[in-house]
Amino acid sequence: MEKLGWMLVLGFLIAGCTQTDHSDKNHVSGMKNDSTGIVGTEKPQAGTTITFKGNPVHTIGKLPAVGTQAPDFTLVATDLSDKTLKDYSGKNIILNIFISVNTGVCSASVHEFNKDAASLKNTVVLCISKDLPFGQEQFCGAAGIHDVVMLSDFRNDFGKLYGVQMVDGKFRGLLSRAVVVINPQGKIVYEQQVPELSHEPDYAAALAAVRSGT
């Protein structure tokens, strides 16, 4: 009889341990493991799919939507000073975002906006890439560009903030080609994520958004 009693106690203990193990497994199944340890399963913001010569490339997020307040940012000027969105408040702002000044299409976009910027009142064109400020300054000096402002994202998080940093492909880590127009009240009135990296932006649409004053 005494032996039977001990067997019943042992059975209850084993059952309790088994239940605890299942509970732990259920807890872990709601998580996923990566190289940094256990992390939550919440999915990050979906990015945008673009292409480079027909091959899919993905960005870290999406451009801020038209009608929303433009997120503030910090970028580096060619003199290594920090510039923020607030430095250009009260103006129409064109963000010309691209991979590098050392590519033909990017260079063309800078020249195009430089040519048109002079005719736009109360407007500033900010050309933004991951290029070092020294390279941006050298490019502008060699090309005779003086009506746009070159800003570098080499040590900041503009690419993530505006959803334009590429996460795969040959140019991963660099900024995709995009244009954003911000009105003097700080609201976004136009945005274009160029669908193919080898294509130029729609300059006319961006300039029309500035002229319309919407």
N, C-alpha and C positions, 0 to 999 in steps of 0.2 A: 504493500500500500504506500509506504514511504517512497519507494522507488518510482511509483506511478506519479506521485505528487511532484517530484523533481523533474520528471519528463514533461509534465504539463507546463511548469514554470519555464523550462528551457525552450519549449515550443513557442510560448508567448514572446520570449526575448528575441528569437530568430525572426518571428513575424514582424516585430517592431523594427528591427534593423533593416529588413527587406523593404518595408514601407518607406523608411527614411531614404534608402538608396534610390527608390523610384522618384521620390520627391526631388532629390538633387538632380537626377537625370532630366526631369521635366523642366527644371529651372534652367539648366544649361542648354536645353534644346531651343529655348527662346532667345538665345544669344548666338553670336557667331565668333569664331576665333580668327584673328589675323596675326600678322607679324608683331603687332604691338600688344597682343594679349586679348582678353575677352572684351568685346565691344558690343554696343547695342545693335539691333537689327534695323533701326530706322534708316530708311533709304535717303541718300543725299539728293539735293535738288537735281532734277533731270537737266542735262545739258542740251546743246543744239548740235545736230549732225550737219556738217558741211562737207565739202570735198576738196581734194587737191589733185588736179588732173584726173578726176573721176573716182578717186579712192576716198572712202569715208574717213572723216576726221571728226573728233568730238571736242566740244568745249566744256569747260567746267560748270557752266550754267547758262542762263539766258540773259539777254540785254534787259535792262530796266524798261518797263512798259511805258508807252506813250501816255501822258496824262499824270504820271507819278512824279514825285519830287526827285530830282537827280541826287544820287548818293554823293556825299562829299568824298574827297580823295586827297591823297598827298602824293605828289610826283616831284621829280628832281629836274631843275632847269639846267641849261648848259653851263651856268656859273656855279653849279652844285647847291644852289639855294632850294629850299622846299617851296613848292607851290600847291595851293589847295583850290578847290572849286570857289571858295569864298573870295579868293584874290581876283576873280573875274566877275563877281556879282554885279548885277545891273546891266550886263551886256548879253547879247546873243552869243552863245558859245557853240562852236562846231568842234566836236571831238572826232578827229581823223585818226582812227586806230589801225595799226598795221604791224606786220611781222618785223620788218627791218628796212632801214633806208638803203641798205645794200642789195635790194632786189629791184628789178625794173619796174614792176607794177606799183610798188610802194613809193618809189621815187617819183613816178608819174602822178600819183595822187597828191603828193606834197606840192609838186609844181602846179598842178591844176588848181588846188585850193589857194595857193599863194597868188596865182594870177587873178582869181576871182575875189579874194578877200579885200583887196584894195577898193573895190566898188561897193562894199557892204558897209553901211553905217552902223556904228555901235556894235561891231561884231569882232570876235576874236576866234582864230582857228588854232586849236591845240593839236599838234601832231604827236601822237603817243605810241611809243614802242619800247621794247626791252633793250634797245641799243644803249651803250654807255653815253653819257652826256658829251664826252669828248668826241666821239664818233659823229653824234648828231650835229655838233657845232662845226666840225670839219666839213660835213656834207653840205650844210647850209652856206658856208663860206665859199666852197668850191662851186656850188650851183647858183650863187647869187640870190639866195632866198632870204627875204627879210620881212615879209608880211605875215608870217605864221610864227607860232611859238612852239619850239621843240621841247618835249618833256619826256623824261625817261622813267620807266617802271622797273628799273633794274634792282631796286632794293625795297619796293613797296608791294602792296597787294591790290593794285588797281585791277589787274586781270581777273582776280577772283571776285572782287567787289562788283564789277560790271559783267561778269560771266563770259569773258572773252579769252581767257587763258586756255590754250589747247592742252589736252590731257593725253593724247596719243599721236601717232604719225611722226613723220620726220621733224616736224616743227614743235613737238610737244614742249611745253614750258614757255613758248612764245605766245604773243597775242594774235588772235585771228583778225581778219580784215573786217572792220565795221565802222559805221558812222552814226553819231548821236548828235542831235541838235537840242540845245537847252535854251529856253527863252529867258528874258531878263528877270523873271520871277522865280527862276530856278526849276521850272518844270520841263520835262522832256516832251518835245513836240514832234520829234521824228527820230526813228531809229532804223538802221539797216544792218543786219548781219549778212555780209556778202556771202552767197551760198557756195561759190567756188573761189578758192584762194588765189587762183591765177587771173581772176577777173578784177576789173576796177569797180569802185563803188558807183552808185547813181548820183553823180555830182549835182545834176540838175534838180533832182527831187530834194536833196539836202538844202540847196540854195533857195529853192522855192519855199521851203518851210521857214527859212529865216525871213524872207521877204514878205511872207503872208502875215507875219506877226501873230500867228496863232499860238 
